[in-house]
Amino acid sequence: MAFVLLEVLAELSERAEMAKKVDAFLPSMMKILEAGSEDEKLKIIVVFRNILGQLKKAKASSIAMMLVGKVLPLFDSECSQLRELSLLLFRDLLKAVLSRDEKKMRRNIQSALVPLLFRLNDHIPSVAKASREALFAAAELLKWKQLKHLLQRERMWELGECLLLRRSSRAEEYMHQSLPYLRDSQSSVRLAAVRFIRSATTHMRDQDLETQTDVLSALQPLETDRDISISSMAAHAGSILRAPRVRRRSSVILQMLCCWCR
């Protein structure tokens, strides 16, 4: 019965009248987006995407601010359709933000950059494309010209290093955020995570022993991964992490010089 009601709600959301009554449904829709089944979440995302363009700009921006944090966990859903639609909704939410809310939204989307980076490597082409569009919308909101340039030129292999050079103070945070992706079922995503962690190790300002232990423990199983690209890169990342700080800093300088010379 609940799913039938959601289907009716999805159909009604195509009508302009629904946008006027969104406040009545908003709390329930938020709860379903957090704790509902995959099918229920898909329906709610459809509803939000339908009504977003029908709302007044101020209302759309307000809902975008409330909703953006609820969407992030769905990027890594086992359901490819849910991954794709959540990424597209995220893109739509960023585009709906008014200038008055931009500063707060910029803070809110910082935690989305690493997941978006890894979803670019999703083996489902439509998911990878949706992630690219969402990351481009984030780059526009952040006024990050270099990131937009790399996306436009499809120089995807440089995006991780671009993020680390721009946000080197958050390298350790990004590294922790990357660890769950080392266990992703897709080898392409695992490889992207190992590559990013390998780069992040050279940007860490301080060598925190607890972080080092966590990362090395997470990398160890990948050193015997069936994909030789992953296993060799995991071994290399581990050796960099164990290396003295001086060697890591020289690696950063070399990477920066390479970027400036392009």
Accessible surface in RSA format (square Angstrom, percent):
REM  Atomic radii and reference values for relative SASA: ProtOr
REM  Chains: A
REM  Algorithm: Lee & Richards
REM  Probe-radius: 1.40
REM  Slices: 20
REM RES _ NUM      All-atoms   Total-Side   Main-Chain    Non-polar    All polar
REM                ABS   REL    ABS   REL    ABS   REL    ABS   REL    ABS   REL
RES MET A   1   175.44  90.9 133.17  88.1  42.27 100.6 119.87 101.9  55.57  73.6
RES ALA A   2    61.34  56.4  52.73  81.4   8.61  19.6  55.64  78.4   5.70  15.1
RES PHE A   3    76.56  38.3  74.64  46.2   1.92   5.0  74.64  45.3   1.92   5.5
RES VAL A   4    82.12  54.0  82.12  74.3   0.00   0.0  82.12  71.3   0.00   0.0
RES LEU A   5   110.24  61.4 105.71  75.6   4.54  11.4 106.02  74.5   4.22  11.4
RES LEU A   6    12.38   6.9  12.26   8.8   0.12   0.3  12.37   8.7   0.01   0.0
RES GLU A   7    66.12  38.0  64.75  49.0   1.37   3.3  10.45  20.2  55.67  45.5
RES VAL A   8    70.97  46.7  70.87  64.2   0.10   0.2  70.91  61.6   0.05   0.1
RES LEU A   9    18.37  10.2  17.48  12.5   0.90   2.3  18.23  12.8   0.15   0.4
RES ALA A  10     9.27   8.5   8.39  12.9   0.88   2.0   8.68  12.2   0.59   1.6
RES GLU A  11   119.07  68.4 113.89  86.2   5.18  12.3  39.25  75.9  79.81  65.2
RES LEU A  12    66.04  36.8  65.66  47.0   0.38   1.0  65.72  46.2   0.31   0.8
RES SER A  13     0.00   0.0   0.00   0.0   0.00   0.0   0.00   0.0   0.00   0.0
RES GLU A  14   125.45  72.0  98.95  74.9  26.50  63.1  27.37  52.9  98.08  80.1
RES ARG A  15   138.52  58.2 133.51  68.1   5.01  11.9  34.05  46.5 104.47  63.3
RES ALA A  16    63.56  58.4  56.82  87.7   6.74  15.3  56.85  80.1   6.71  17.8
RES GLU A  17    92.40  53.0  92.23  69.8   0.17   0.4  50.88  98.4  41.53  33.9
RES MET A  18    10.19   5.3   5.91   3.9   4.29  10.2   4.91   4.2   5.28   7.0
RES ALA A  19     8.53   7.8   4.63   7.1   3.90   8.9   4.85   6.8   3.68   9.7
RES LYS A  20   174.14  85.0 136.36  83.7  37.78  90.0  92.59  83.3  81.55  86.9
RES LYS A  21   130.83  63.8 124.54  76.4   6.29  15.0  76.19  68.6  54.63  58.2
RES VAL A  22     2.60   1.7   2.60   2.4   0.00   0.0   2.60   2.3   0.00   0.0
RES ASP A  23    85.29  59.7  73.87  73.5  11.43  27.0  34.43  81.0  50.87  50.7
RES ALA A  24    84.42  77.6  47.15  72.8  37.28  84.8  59.55  83.9  24.87  65.9
RES PHE A  25    74.20  37.1  73.21  45.3   0.99   2.6  74.20  45.0   0.00   0.0
RES LEU A  26    15.41   8.6  15.41  11.0   0.00   0.0  15.41  10.8   0.00   0.0
RES PRO A  27    80.89  59.0  72.04  65.7   8.85  32.2  80.00  66.0   0.89   5.5
RES SER A  28    66.45  56.1  63.26  84.4   3.19   7.3  28.47  60.6  37.98  53.2
RES MET A  29     2.42   1.3   2.42   1.6   0.00   0.0   2.42   2.1   0.00   0.0
RES MET A  30    22.01  11.4  22.01  14.6   0.00   0.0  22.01  18.7   0.00   0.0
RES LYS A  31   146.07  71.3 143.36  88.0   2.71   6.4  87.38  78.7  58.68  62.5
RES ILE A  32    43.47  24.7  40.86  30.4   2.60   6.3  43.47  31.3   0.00   0.0
RES LEU A  33     1.77   1.0   0.00   0.0   1.77   4.4   0.00   0.0   1.77   4.8
RES GLU A  34   101.79  58.4  73.89  55.9  27.91  66.4  26.02  50.3  75.77  61.9
RES ALA A  35    92.53  85.1  57.54  88.8  34.99  79.6  65.39  92.1  27.13  71.9
RES GLY A  36    17.34  21.4   0.00   N/A  17.34  21.4   7.86  21.6   9.48  21.2
RES SER A  37    61.10  51.6  46.39  61.9  14.71  33.9  52.73 112.3   8.37  11.7
RES GLU A  38    81.43  46.7  76.63  58.0   4.80  11.4  31.40  60.7  50.03  40.8
RES ASP A  39    83.68  58.6  80.96  80.6   2.72   6.4   9.44  22.2  74.24  74.0
RES GLU A  40    40.57  23.3  40.57  30.7   0.00   0.0   2.78   5.4  37.79  30.9
RES LYS A  41    33.66  16.4  33.66  20.7   0.00   0.0   0.21   0.2  33.46  35.6
RES LEU A  42    21.81  12.1  21.67  15.5   0.14   0.4  21.81  15.3   0.00   0.0
RES LYS A  43    53.59  26.1  53.53  32.8   0.06   0.1  13.05  11.7  40.54  43.2
RES ILE A  44     0.06   0.0   0.06   0.0   0.00   0.0   0.06   0.0   0.00   0.0
RES ILE A  45     0.00   0.0   0.00   0.0   0.00   0.0   0.00   0.0   0.00   0.0
RES VAL A  46    52.82  34.8  51.45  46.6   1.37   3.3  52.82  45.9   0.00   0.0
RES VAL A  47     0.00   0.0   0.00   0.0   0.00   0.0   0.00   0.0   0.00   0.0
RES PHE A  48     0.12   0.1   0.12   0.1   0.00   0.0   0.12   0.1   0.00   0.0
RES ARG A  49    75.81  31.8  58.01  29.6  17.80  42.4  12.71  17.4  63.09  38.2
RES ASN A  50    42.49  29.3  31.08  30.0  11.41  27.5   6.49  15.6  36.00  34.8
RES ILE A  51     0.19   0.1   0.19   0.1   0.00   0.0   0.19   0.1   0.00   0.0
RES LEU A  52    13.85   7.7   9.36   6.7   4.49  11.3   9.36   6.6   4.49  12.1
RES GLY A  53    75.56  93.2   0.00   N/A  75.56  93.2  42.38 116.3  33.18  74.3
RES GLN A  54    67.69  37.9  35.77  26.1  31.92  76.0  33.26  70.8  34.43  26.1
RES LEU A  55    21.40  11.9   5.34   3.8  16.06  40.4   7.32   5.1  14.08  37.9
RES LYS A  56   174.99  85.4 164.44 100.9  10.54  25.1 115.20 103.7  59.79  63.7
RES LYS A  57   160.32  78.2 153.73  94.3   6.59  15.7  98.28  88.5  62.05  66.1
RES ALA A  58    47.31  43.5  44.11  68.1   3.20   7.3  44.24  62.3   3.07   8.1
RES LYS A  59    63.34  30.9  59.33  36.4   4.00   9.5  39.25  35.3  24.09  25.7
RES ALA A  60     6.44   5.9   6.44   9.9   0.00   0.0   6.44   9.1   0.00   0.0
RES SER A  61     0.00   0.0   0.00   0.0   0.00   0.0   0.00   0.0   0.00   0.0
RES SER A  62    44.68  37.8  39.89  53.2   4.79  11.0  17.78  37.9  26.90  37.7
RES ILE A  63     0.03   0.0   0.03   0.0   0.00   0.0   0.03   0.0   0.00   0.0
RES ALA A  64     0.00   0.0   0.00   0.0   0.00   0.0   0.00   0.0   0.00   0.0
RES MET A  65    29.89  15.5  17.07  11.3  12.82  30.5  17.33  14.7  12.57  16.7
RES MET A  66    87.01  45.1  70.00  46.3  17.01  40.5  41.51  35.3  45.50  60.3
RES LEU A  67     0.01   0.0   0.01   0.0   0.00   0.0   0.01   0.0   0.00   0.0
RES VAL A  68     3.17   2.1   3.17   2.9   0.00   0.0   3.17   2.8   0.00   0.0
RES GLY A  69    44.71  55.1   0.00   N/A  44.71  55.1  31.16  85.5  13.55  30.3
RES LYS A  70    67.26  32.8  61.09  37.5   6.17  14.7  28.51  25.7  38.75  41.3
RES VAL A  71     0.00   0.0   0.00   0.0   0.00   0.0   0.00   0.0   0.00   0.0
RES LEU A  72    30.74  17.1  26.60  19.0   4.14  10.4  26.80  18.8   3.94  10.6
RES PRO A  73    95.48  69.6  70.39  64.2  25.08  91.2  82.10  67.8  13.38  83.1
RES LEU A  74     8.43   4.7   8.18   5.8   0.26   0.6   8.43   5.9   0.00   0.0
RES PHE A  75     0.11   0.1   0.11   0.1   0.00   0.0   0.11   0.1   0.00   0.0
RES ASP A  76    63.10  44.2  41.55  41.4  21.55  51.0  22.39  52.7  40.71  40.6
RES SER A  77    19.79  16.7   6.96   9.3  12.83  29.5  16.34  34.8   3.45   4.8
RES GLU A  78   169.37  97.2 138.05 104.4  31.32  74.6  57.93 112.1 111.44  91.0
RES CYS A  79    29.12  22.0  20.42  22.8   8.70  20.4  10.95  27.7  18.17  19.6
RES SER A  80    40.54  34.3  37.09  49.5   3.44   7.9   7.35  15.6  33.19  46.5
RES GLN A  81   101.62  56.8  98.64  72.1   2.97   7.1  27.82  59.2  73.80  56.0
RES LEU A  82     1.74   1.0   1.74   1.2   0.00   0.0   1.74   1.2   0.00   0.0
RES ARG A  83    12.88   5.4  12.88   6.6   0.00   0.0   0.41   0.6  12.48   7.6
RES GLU A  84    44.45  25.5  44.45  33.6   0.00   0.0   1.62   3.1  42.83  35.0
RES LEU A  85    28.60  15.9  28.60  20.5   0.00   0.0  28.60  20.1   0.00   0.0
RES SER A  86     0.00   0.0   0.00   0.0   0.00   0.0   0.00   0.0   0.00   0.0
RES LEU A  87     0.00   0.0   0.00   0.0   0.00   0.0   0.00   0.0   0.00   0.0
RES LEU A  88    25.58  14.2  25.58  18.3   0.00   0.0  25.58  18.0   0.00   0.0
RES LEU A  89     0.01   0.0   0.01   0.0   0.00   0.0   0.01   0.0   0.00   0.0
RES PHE A  90     0.00   0.0   0.00   0.0   0.00   0.0   0.00   0.0   0.00   0.0
RES ARG A  91    42.55  17.9  42.55  21.7   0.00   0.0   4.30   5.9  38.25  23.2
RES ASP A  92    28.63  20.1  24.55  24.4   4.08   9.7  11.29  26.6  17.34  17.3
RES LEU A  93     0.00   0.0   0.00   0.0   0.00   0.0   0.00   0.0   0.00   0.0
RES LEU A  94     7.20   4.0   0.94   0.7   6.26  15.7   1.15   0.8   6.05  16.3
RES LYS A  95   139.97  68.3 103.41  63.4  36.56  87.1  67.37  60.6  72.60  77.3
RES ALA A  96    24.15  22.2   7.56  11.7  16.59  37.7  19.14  27.0   5.00  13.2
RES VAL A  97    15.73  10.4   0.00   0.0  15.73  37.9   0.00   0.0  15.73  42.7
RES LEU A  98    49.38  27.5  47.87  34.2   1.51   3.8  49.38  34.7   0.00   0.0
RES SER A  99    93.81  79.3  74.97 100.1  18.84  43.4  40.28  85.8  53.53  75.0
RES ARG A 100   156.88  65.9 117.02  59.7  39.86  94.9  67.90  92.8  88.98  53.9
RES ASP A 101    26.68  18.7  26.28  26.2   0.40   0.9   0.51   1.2  26.16  26.1
RES GLU A 102    39.61  22.7  39.61  30.0   0.00   0.0   2.30   4.4  37.32  30.5
RES LYS A 103   147.65  72.0 146.05  89.6   1.60   3.8  88.50  79.7  59.15  63.0
RES LYS A 104   114.25  55.7 112.99  69.3   1.27   3.0  58.50  52.7  55.75  59.4
RES MET A 105     0.00   0.0   0.00   0.0   0.00   0.0   0.00   0.0   0.00   0.0
RES ARG A 106    60.02  25.2  59.90  30.5   0.11   0.3  26.90  36.8  33.12  20.1
RES ARG A 107   146.33  61.4 129.75  66.1  16.58  39.5  70.52  96.4  75.81  45.9
RES ASN A 108    53.98  37.2  38.26  37.0  15.71  37.8  13.66  32.9  40.32  39.0
RES ILE A 109     0.27   0.2   0.01   0.0   0.27   0.6   0.27   0.2   0.00   0.0
RES GLN A 110    20.92  11.7  20.77  15.2   0.16   0.4   9.76  20.8  11.17   8.5
RES SER A 111    48.93  41.3  46.24  61.7   2.69   6.2  36.72  78.2  12.21  17.1
RES ALA A 112     0.36   0.3   0.36   0.6   0.00   0.0   0.36   0.5   0.00   0.0
RES LEU A 113     2.79   1.6   1.92   1.4   0.87   2.2   1.92   1.4   0.87   2.3
RES VAL A 114     0.00   0.0   0.00   0.0   0.00   0.0   0.00   0.0   0.00   0.0
RES PRO A 115    13.86  10.1  13.86  12.6   0.00   0.0  13.86  11.4   0.00   0.0
RES LEU A 116     0.02   0.0   0.02   0.0   0.00   0.0   0.02   0.0   0.00   0.0
RES LEU A 117    16.88   9.4  16.50  11.8   0.38   0.9  16.50  11.6   0.38   1.0
RES PHE A 118     0.80   0.4   0.80   0.5   0.00   0.0   0.80   0.5   0.00   0.0
RES ARG A 119     4.45   1.9   4.45   2.3   0.00   0.0   0.00   0.0   4.45   2.7
RES LEU A 120    24.48  13.6   7.03   5.0  17.45  43.9   7.04   4.9  17.44  46.9
RES ASN A 121    52.19  36.0  42.38  41.0   9.81  23.6   8.39  20.2  43.80  42.3
RES ASP A 122     8.59   6.0   0.00   0.0   8.59  20.3   0.00   0.0   8.59   8.6
RES HIS A 123   115.80  63.3  90.19  62.7  25.61  65.5  78.16  80.6  37.64  43.8
RES ILE A 124    52.43  29.8  52.43  39.1   0.00   0.0  52.43  37.8   0.00   0.0
RES PRO A 125   107.99  78.7  97.08  88.5  10.91  39.7 103.90  85.8   4.09  25.4
RES SER A 126    45.81  38.7  37.97  50.7   7.83  18.0  34.02  72.4  11.79  16.5
RES VAL A 127     0.23   0.2   0.23   0.2   0.00   0.0   0.23   0.2   0.00   0.0
RES ALA A 128    20.16  18.5  18.36  28.3   1.80   4.1  18.70  26.3   1.46   3.9
RES LYS A 129   128.11  62.5 122.63  75.2   5.48  13.1  95.90  86.3  32.22  34.3
RES ALA A 130     2.40   2.2   1.10   1.7   1.30   3.0   2.21   3.1   0.19   0.5
RES SER A 131     0.00   0.0   0.00   0.0   0.00   0.0   0.00   0.0   0.00   0.0
RES ARG A 132    71.65  30.1  71.65  36.5   0.00   0.0  16.90  23.1  54.76  33.2
RES GLU A 133    43.28  24.8  37.40  28.3   5.87  14.0  25.70  49.7  17.58  14.4
RES ALA A 134     0.00   0.0   0.00   0.0   0.00   0.0   0.00   0.0   0.00   0.0
RES LEU A 135     4.14   2.3   4.14   3.0   0.00   0.0   4.14   2.9   0.00   0.0
RES PHE A 136    52.26  26.1  52.26  32.4   0.00   0.0  52.26  31.7   0.00   0.0
RES ALA A 137     4.02   3.7   0.66   1.0   3.36   7.6   1.49   2.1   2.53   6.7
RES ALA A 138     0.29   0.3   0.29   0.5   0.00   0.0   0.29   0.4   0.00   0.0
RES ALA A 139     0.00   0.0   0.00   0.0   0.00   0.0   0.00   0.0   0.00   0.0
RES GLU A 140    78.16  44.9  65.30  49.4  12.86  30.6  18.50  35.8  59.66  48.7
RES LEU A 141    15.73   8.8   9.25   6.6   6.48  16.3  14.90  10.5   0.83   2.2
RES LEU A 142    14.88   8.3   3.75   2.7  11.13  28.0   3.75   2.6  11.13  30.0
RES LYS A 143   138.38  67.5 117.56  72.1  20.82  49.6  86.54  77.9  51.84  55.2
RES TRP A 144     1.23   0.5   1.03   0.5   0.20   0.5   0.79   0.4   0.44   0.7
RES LYS A 145   174.35  85.1 167.21 102.6   7.14  17.0 110.37  99.3  63.98  68.2
RES GLN A 146    94.76  53.0  87.15  63.7   7.61  18.1  33.91  72.2  60.85  46.2
RES LEU A 147     6.22   3.5   6.22   4.5   0.00   0.0   6.22   4.4   0.00   0.0
RES LYS A 148    54.50  26.6  54.50  33.4   0.00   0.0  12.79  11.5  41.71  44.4
RES HIS A 149    68.59  37.5  67.76  47.1   0.83   2.1  40.59  41.8  28.00  32.6
RES LEU A 150     4.53   2.5   4.53   3.2   0.00   0.0   4.53   3.2   0.00   0.0
RES LEU A 151     0.22   0.1   0.22   0.2   0.00   0.0   0.22   0.2   0.00   0.0
RES GLN A 152   108.08  60.4  84.45  61.7  23.63  56.3  28.49  60.6  79.59  60.4
RES ARG A 153   152.10  63.9 128.70  65.6  23.40  55.7  31.41  42.9 120.69  73.1
RES GLU A 154   109.97  63.1 100.06  75.7   9.92  23.6  21.51  41.6  88.46  72.2
RES ARG A 155    55.34  23.2  55.34  28.2   0.00   0.0  18.09  24.7  37.25  22.6
RES MET A 156    63.98  33.1  54.68  36.2   9.30  22.1  54.82  46.6   9.16  12.1
RES TRP A 157   173.62  69.7 145.40  70.4  28.21  66.2 142.12  75.8  31.50  51.1
RES GLU A 158    18.59  10.7  16.01  12.1   2.58   6.1   7.45  14.4  11.14   9.1
RES LEU A 159     0.51   0.3   0.08   0.1   0.43   1.1   0.08   0.1   0.43   1.2
RES GLY A 160    13.01  16.1   0.00   N/A  13.01  16.1  10.05  27.6   2.96   6.6
RES GLU A 161    27.59  15.8  24.57  18.6   3.02   7.2  21.73  42.0   5.86   4.8
RES CYS A 162     4.51   3.4   1.05   1.2   3.46   8.1   3.12   7.9   1.38   1.5
RES LEU A 163     7.42   4.1   7.42   5.3   0.00   0.0   7.42   5.2   0.00   0.0
RES LEU A 164     0.00   0.0   0.00   0.0   0.00   0.0   0.00   0.0   0.00   0.0
RES LEU A 165    52.13  29.0  29.34  21.0  22.79  57.3  29.93  21.0  22.20  59.7
RES ARG A 166   113.53  47.7  85.84  43.8  27.69  65.9  35.00  47.8  78.53  47.6
RES ARG A 167    43.50  18.3  41.10  21.0   2.40   5.7  15.87  21.7  27.63  16.7
RES SER A 168    36.71  31.0  33.42  44.6   3.29   7.6  13.25  28.2  23.46  32.9
RES SER A 169    77.25  65.3  46.11  61.5  31.14  71.7  24.00  51.1  53.26  74.6
RES ARG A 170    65.25  27.4  62.52  31.9   2.73   6.5  23.56  32.2  41.69  25.3
RES ALA A 171     0.83   0.8   0.59   0.9   0.24   0.5   0.59   0.8   0.24   0.6
RES GLU A 172    60.97  35.0  59.55  45.1   1.42   3.4  21.57  41.7  39.41  32.2
RES GLU A 173    78.50  45.1  68.48  51.8  10.02  23.9  43.06  83.3  35.44  28.9
RES TYR A 174     0.13   0.1   0.13   0.1   0.00   0.0   0.13   0.1   0.00   0.0
RES MET A 175     0.00   0.0   0.00   0.0   0.00   0.0   0.00   0.0   0.00   0.0
RES HIS A 176    73.24  40.0  63.86  44.4   9.38  24.0  44.87  46.2  28.37  33.0
RES GLN A 177    46.06  25.8  34.51  25.2  11.55  27.5  34.45  73.3  11.61   8.8
RES SER A 178     0.00   0.0   0.00   0.0   0.00   0.0   0.00   0.0   0.00   0.0
RES LEU A 179    23.18  12.9  23.15  16.6   0.03   0.1  23.15  16.3   0.03   0.1
RES PRO A 180    69.92  51.0  61.49  56.0   8.44  30.7  61.67  50.9   8.25  51.3
RES TYR A 181    13.95   6.5  12.98   7.4   0.97   2.5  12.06   9.1   1.89   2.3
RES LEU A 182     2.03   1.1   0.88   0.6   1.15   2.9   0.88   0.6   1.15   3.1
RES ARG A 183   178.10  74.8 147.59  75.2  30.50  72.6  75.64 103.4 102.45  62.1
RES ASP A 184    26.25  18.4  16.80  16.7   9.45  22.4   8.30  19.5  17.95  17.9
RES SER A 185   110.37  93.3  73.08  97.5  37.29  85.9  56.46 120.2  53.91  75.5
RES GLN A 186    16.65   9.3  11.19   8.2   5.46  13.0  10.97  23.3   5.69   4.3
RES SER A 187    48.11  40.7  43.04  57.4   5.06  11.7  12.37  26.3  35.73  50.1
RES SER A 188    41.42  35.0  33.06  44.1   8.37  19.3  38.33  81.6   3.10   4.3
RES VAL A 189     0.00   0.0   0.00   0.0   0.00   0.0   0.00   0.0   0.00   0.0
RES ARG A 190    36.87  15.5  36.87  18.8   0.00   0.0   8.71  11.9  28.16  17.1
RES LEU A 191    35.12  19.6  35.12  25.1   0.00   0.0  35.12  24.7   0.00   0.0
RES ALA A 192     9.07   8.3   5.59   8.6   3.49   7.9   6.31   8.9   2.76   7.3
RES ALA A 193     0.00   0.0   0.00   0.0   0.00   0.0   0.00   0.0   0.00   0.0
RES VAL A 194     0.00   0.0   0.00   0.0   0.00   0.0   0.00   0.0   0.00   0.0
RES ARG A 195    88.40  37.1  88.40  45.1   0.00   0.0  30.01  41.0  58.39  35.4
RES PHE A 196     6.76   3.4   2.47   1.5   4.29  11.2   6.76   4.1   0.00   0.0
RES ILE A 197     0.00   0.0   0.00   0.0   0.00   0.0   0.00   0.0   0.00   0.0
RES ARG A 198    65.09  27.3  64.56  32.9   0.54   1.3   4.77   6.5  60.32  36.6
RES SER A 199    18.65  15.8  17.45  23.3   1.19   2.7   2.17   4.6  16.47  23.1
RES ALA A 200     0.00   0.0   0.00   0.0   0.00   0.0   0.00   0.0   0.00   0.0
RES THR A 201     0.00   0.0   0.00   0.0   0.00   0.0   0.00   0.0   0.00   0.0
RES THR A 202     1.36   1.0   1.36   1.4   0.00   0.0   1.36   1.8   0.00   0.0
RES HIS A 203     5.31   2.9   2.74   1.9   2.58   6.6   0.69   0.7   4.63   5.4
RES MET A 204     3.98   2.1   1.79   1.2   2.18   5.2   3.98   3.4   0.00   0.0
RES ARG A 205   157.98  66.3 138.14  70.4  19.83  47.2  52.55  71.8 105.43  63.9
RES ASP A 206   108.08  75.7 101.62 101.1   6.46  15.3  32.91  77.5  75.17  75.0
RES GLN A 207    75.76  42.4  47.22  34.5  28.54  68.0  19.44  41.4  56.33  42.7
RES ASP A 208    59.29  41.5  52.56  52.3   6.74  15.9  14.41  33.9  44.89  44.8
RES LEU A 209   133.05  74.1 128.45  91.9   4.60  11.6 129.13  90.7   3.92  10.5
RES GLU A 210   128.23  73.6 120.55  91.2   7.67  18.3  43.28  83.7  84.94  69.4
RES THR A 211     2.73   1.9   2.71   2.7   0.02   0.1   0.00   0.0   2.72   4.1
RES GLN A 212    20.20  11.3  20.20  14.8   0.00   0.0   1.62   3.4  18.58  14.1
RES THR A 213    72.87  51.8  69.80  70.8   3.07   7.3  57.43  77.1  15.43  23.3
RES ASP A 214    56.49  39.6  50.09  49.9   6.40  15.1  11.75  27.7  44.75  44.6
RES VAL A 215     0.06   0.0   0.06   0.1   0.00   0.0   0.06   0.1   0.00   0.0
RES LEU A 216    36.19  20.2  31.83  22.8   4.36  11.0  32.16  22.6   4.03  10.8
RES SER A 217    66.34  56.1  53.67  71.6  12.67  29.2  33.64  71.6  32.70  45.8
RES ALA A 218    22.97  21.1   9.02  13.9  13.95  31.7  19.78  27.8   3.20   8.5
RES LEU A 219     0.61   0.3   0.61   0.4   0.00   0.0   0.61   0.4   0.00   0.0
RES GLN A 220   123.01  68.8 119.55  87.4   3.46   8.2  28.79  61.3  94.21  71.5
RES PRO A 221    86.70  63.2  67.89  61.9  18.81  68.4  78.04  64.4   8.65  53.8
RES LEU A 222    11.67   6.5  11.00   7.9   0.66   1.7  11.67   8.2   0.00   0.0
RES GLU A 223    63.71  36.6  46.37  35.1  17.34  41.3   8.93  17.3  54.78  44.7
RES THR A 224   118.18  84.1  90.43  91.7  27.75  66.1  77.89 104.6  40.29  60.9
RES ASP A 225    28.91  20.2  12.91  12.9  15.99  37.8   7.94  18.7  20.97  20.9
RES ARG A 226   241.27 101.3 203.06 103.5  38.21  91.0  90.37 123.5 150.89  91.5
RES ASP A 227    48.27  33.8  39.21  39.0   9.06  21.4  18.00  42.4  30.26  30.2
RES ILE A 228   138.03  78.5 134.68 100.3   3.35   8.1 136.27  98.1   1.76   4.8
RES SER A 229    50.78  42.9  44.07  58.8   6.71  15.5  16.24  34.6  34.54  48.4
RES ILE A 230     0.00   0.0   0.00   0.0   0.00   0.0   0.00   0.0   0.00   0.0
RES SER A 231    17.26  14.6  15.68  20.9   1.57   3.6   7.11  15.1  10.15  14.2
RES SER A 232    66.21  55.9  53.01  70.7  13.20  30.4  45.90  97.8  20.30  28.4
RES MET A 233    28.24  14.6  25.10  16.6   3.15   7.5  28.24  24.0   0.00   0.0
RES ALA A 234     0.00   0.0   0.00   0.0   0.00   0.0   0.00   0.0   0.00   0.0
RES ALA A 235    46.44  42.7  39.91  61.6   6.53  14.9  41.22  58.0   5.22  13.8
RES HIS A 236    87.72  47.9  82.61  57.4   5.11  13.1  60.74  62.6  26.97  31.4
RES ALA A 237     0.00   0.0   0.00   0.0   0.00   0.0   0.00   0.0   0.00   0.0
RES GLY A 238     0.12   0.1   0.00   N/A   0.12   0.1   0.12   0.3   0.00   0.0
RES SER A 239    52.72  44.5  45.96  61.3   6.76  15.6  41.40  88.2  11.32  15.9
RES ILE A 240    28.24  16.1  26.95  20.1   1.29   3.1  28.24  20.3   0.00   0.0
RES LEU A 241     0.42   0.2   0.42   0.3   0.00   0.0   0.42   0.3   0.00   0.0
RES ARG A 242   138.60  58.2 113.83  58.0  24.77  59.0  52.44  71.7  86.16  52.2
RES ALA A 243     7.31   6.7   2.69   4.1   4.63  10.5   6.76   9.5   0.55   1.5
RES PRO A 244    80.94  59.0  69.70  63.5  11.25  40.9  80.76  66.7   0.19   1.2
RES ARG A 245    60.39  25.4  55.21  28.1   5.18  12.3  49.30  67.4  11.09   6.7
RES VAL A 246   121.85  80.2 118.65 107.4   3.20   7.7 120.96 105.1   0.89   2.4
RES ARG A 247   150.04  63.0 144.00  73.4   6.04  14.4  54.76  74.8  95.28  57.7
RES ARG A 248     2.60   1.1   0.79   0.4   1.81   4.3   2.60   3.6   0.00   0.0
RES ARG A 249   104.77  44.0 104.77  53.4   0.00   0.0  34.94  47.7  69.83  42.3
RES SER A 250    57.28  48.4  53.44  71.3   3.84   8.8  40.69  86.7  16.59  23.2
RES SER A 251    33.40  28.2  30.52  40.7   2.88   6.6  18.70  39.8  14.70  20.6
RES VAL A 252     4.26   2.8   4.26   3.9   0.00   0.0   4.26   3.7   0.00   0.0
RES ILE A 253    91.40  52.0  91.01  67.8   0.39   0.9  91.37  65.8   0.03   0.1
RES LEU A 254   116.10  64.7 116.04  83.0   0.06   0.2 116.08  81.5   0.02   0.1
RES GLN A 255    49.85  27.9  46.13  33.7   3.73   8.9  26.48  56.4  23.37  17.7
RES MET A 256    56.15  29.1  55.88  37.0   0.27   0.6  44.52  37.8  11.63  15.4
RES LEU A 257    84.67  47.2  84.55  60.5   0.12   0.3  84.67  59.5   0.00   0.0
RES CYS A 258    68.72  52.0  61.28  68.3   7.44  17.5  16.65  42.2  52.07  56.1
RES CYS A 259    31.29  23.7  17.14  19.1  14.15  33.2   8.52  21.6  22.76  24.5
RES TRP A 260   174.10  69.9 143.14  69.3  30.96  72.7 120.37  64.2  53.73  87.2
RES CYS A 261   109.85  83.1  72.42  80.8  37.43  88.0  33.44  84.7  76.41  82.4
RES ARG A 262   158.27  66.5  91.47  46.6  66.80 159.1  69.37  94.8  88.90  53.9
END  Absolute sums over single chains surface
CHAIN  1 A    13280.2      11349.6       1930.7       7341.0       5939.2
END  Absolute sums over all chains
TOTAL         13280.2      11349.6       1930.7       7341.0       5939.2
